[in-house]
Every structure is written in C-alpha cells, then in structure tokens.
Amino acid sequence: MSAPITIVVLAVDAQSEDVKAALESALGQVAGAQILVSGRDPAQLPSLAGFAGDFTAIPLDEPTQASARNAAIAQASAPYLVVVDGHERLAKDALRRHLEALDVETDLAGSYGRTAIHDGEKVRVRPEHGKGGPVFTRLLKEKHLIPSSACLVWRKDALGDAPFDEAYGCPAALRLDMALKLARVGELAFHPSVLAERRRETLELHGLEEMVKVLLSVLYSDEPLGEKLEQRARFRLARHLVAIGKQHYRNEDYRRAGKFFDEAVKAAPGYFKGRRYQFMNFVKNTMSRAR
C-alpha cells in the first residue's frame, strides 16, 4: 500500500538547524507518510547526525531549488504532495483536513491553508480571508495568497513528476509558477486554518526579476486570459517592475531605475490611477538624473 502523502523537506539554502526543525515538524503529521529530505546530503548536516526520525535522503551534488523539489517528487510514492522549505514549519496536525478534502472531493487539484508569518514579535496570517473567487484570478492579484510552499497540498497526478521550472531559483517565483499551473488544471480547496509557519520573506533583486518572468510567461502564454484577468496580471507585473526600479534608484542607478518605472507605466497605465501624473513626473525626473 502506498503512503497517504509524501512530505518533501528541502535542504538547499537553509541552515542545518532549520532543516532539522522543518523535518521534525513533518514527523508524526500523518501515520505512514513518506518523508523525503532533498538537496544537500543529510550526512553533511551536523544537526541531523544521529537523527532517529524515519526519512529517506535524496542527496544531490549541486542542488537548486527546482532540482531538489523535482528529484523528490519523482520518487514520491503517495498520491498527495506537500513541500516544506528549510525555513518553514508544518503546524501541528496541519495536513489532516486537507487530506480529507482531497479524498472526498476527487476533482480537486489541491488544497491550501494559511501561513503564519513571523516578523520579529509580530505574527501575520496569510491569506487573511477565504478564497472568495477563482484561485487563478486571485493568484494574479494578491501577493499573499500562497505565501509558503508548505501551505499547499496537491494531487501528484495533477502536474506529474517535475512541476517546478528550472528557469526559476527563487522560492517565491517557484511557488507562484507552480500554483498558477495547478490552478489552471483544477479547483483548489481552502481551509481557514494555519497549515505552515515561516519567517518573513524579502525578495531581493533576482527574486523580483524572476517574479516578473513568471507573470510575463502568463501574459504571453498560448492560453488567453481575457480582458479582466489580463489587467490583474498586468497590475501585479507593474508592482514588481516598480519594486525593481526602486532598488536601482536606491543604488543611484537612475538610468535603470527610470527604465523600469517607464516599463511599469507601459505595462499597466491604469495601475497608477490618480497618482499616474505624479508618478510620470517621478519617472521623467529619474531619467533626467541619468543623463
């Protein structure tokens, strides 16, 4: 009999102690679960020396965020999957309700819950509300719908053995890309309980650039989005382009900053609404400083 769920714990960029904590949060979640640790060789992680938990290691010579995920998923024996990054934790008894939903509603592609995001002494829970509409639409609009890999349980046969794109190395871009693929092939259930916990995530320049690539791939895919959905995608694209521009501006690279601000306006002029003219002046002033 196959395992009820495969829990993939990633050991790529996280510290050894974080990987151990993520693994400990996976143990005991579901009786008979297959637990895989993928990425760096667990034998080289001091925190796992002599670790007594029941898991299978998938060591990779040069693991990337995508290759570590895909290597584990290819060896998954269960019909359902969840990925836990080394910086994340599964909440106590997190998976039961999601497995029940997937067992009962066989047409579901996946099930997601909330993530408790720890930012110093503050804890914020995302998403704040229920799904409130098609998940694909909300993924293109909302920043915090799928804030953690560990808050999404999906059916393996919905996407196959290698759903994560090697073009992306940023976990946030990998999450968004995979969740968009999943939302295209089927419905996702939502349960208003905390499924995962993680520290606050800040996107660096390369992460923002990869988020832009994900959104461009959606906008220029062969599947039409429709006018309203395309607008949502363009608004989110504009947000990320502005964020990239701000980073270049802080680094006093005004030429690049101005170009990204300009591209944001071209991508979604309606996004700036009443602030459009003020923003356009800011773009012009930024580009003039580059001369």
HUHU-V563887 format. One record per backbone hydrogen bond with DSSP energy under -1.0 kcal/mol. NH is the residue of the N-H (numbers start at 0). CO is the residue of the C=O. If there is no record, write none. Layout:
<<NH | CO> <NH | CO>>
This chain:
<<5 | 79> <6 | 33> <7 | 81> <8 | 35> <9 | 83> <10 | 37> <18 | 14> <19 | 15> <20 | 16> <21 | 17> <22 | 18> <23 | 19> <24 | 20> <26 | 22> <28 | 25> <32 | 29> <33 | 4> <35 | 6> <36 | 55> <37 | 8> <38 | 57> <39 | 10> <43 | 40> <44 | 41> <47 | 44> <48 | 45> <50 | 47> <55 | 34> <57 | 36> <59 | 38> <67 | 63> <68 | 64> <69 | 65> <70 | 66> <71 | 67> <72 | 68> <73 | 69> <75 | 72> <80 | 153> <81 | 5> <83 | 7> <87 | 84> <88 | 196> <90 | 194> <93 | 90> <98 | 94> <99 | 95> <100 | 96> <101 | 97> <102 | 98> <103 | 99> <104 | 100> <105 | 103> <107 | 104> <108 | 186> <109 | 186> <110 | 152> <111 | 188> <112 | 150> <113 | 192> <114 | 125> <115 | 195> <116 | 123> <117 | 197> <118 | 121> <121 | 118> <123 | 116> <125 | 114> <137 | 133> <138 | 134> <139 | 135> <141 | 137> <150 | 147> <151 | 148> <152 | 110> <153 | 80> <154 | 108> <155 | 78> <157 | 154> <158 | 155> <159 | 155> <167 | 164> <173 | 169> <174 | 170> <175 | 171> <176 | 172> <177 | 173> <178 | 174> <179 | 175> <180 | 176> <181 | 177> <182 | 178> <183 | 179> <184 | 180> <185 | 181> <188 | 109> <190 | 111> <192 | 190> <194 | 113> <195 | 113> <196 | 88> <197 | 115> <199 | 117> <207 | 203> <208 | 204> <209 | 205> <210 | 206> <211 | 207> <212 | 208> <213 | 209> <214 | 210> <215 | 211> <216 | 212> <217 | 213> <218 | 214> <219 | 215> <220 | 217> <229 | 225> <230 | 226> <231 | 227> <232 | 228> <233 | 229> <234 | 230> <235 | 231> <236 | 232> <237 | 233> <238 | 234> <239 | 235> <240 | 236> <241 | 237> <242 | 238> <243 | 239> <244 | 240> <245 | 241> <246 | 242> <247 | 243> <248 | 244> <249 | 245> <250 | 246> <251 | 248> <252 | 247> <253 | 251> <256 | 252> <257 | 253> <258 | 254> <259 | 255> <260 | 256> <261 | 257> <262 | 258> <263 | 259> <264 | 260> <265 | 261> <266 | 262> <267 | 263> <270 | 267> <274 | 271> <275 | 272> <278 | 274> <279 | 275> <280 | 276> <281 | 277> <282 | 278> <283 | 279> <284 | 280> <285 | 281> <286 | 282> <287 | 283> <288 | 284>>
